[in-house]
Amino acid sequence: MPELKKVVEDPSVSQVHDSDLLDIDPDALREAERVFAQGILDTMPGKLVARASYEETRVVLTMTDGSEYYFYGFMGEARND
């Protein structure tokens, strides 16, 4: 897998510190994705949601016209480990 090796050797990857990743607030990320998804839905006047399903990594909205929209990133819940 030469592509993977290329990414791992990229200097920007080695500059990411574990503490930077730990400082990310998962609740804030979920809220940002919720706002983003709402913004998309607001651009669909006249469309009606026929069904919404929650999958492990996404929310699937099926509209009455049969089209489907997938939303990622705001699934999960806070855990106290």
Secondary structure by P-SEA (a helix, b strand, c coil): caaaaaaaaccccccccaaaaaaccaaaaaaaaaaaaaaaaaaccccccccccccccbbbbbccccbbbbbccccbbbbcc
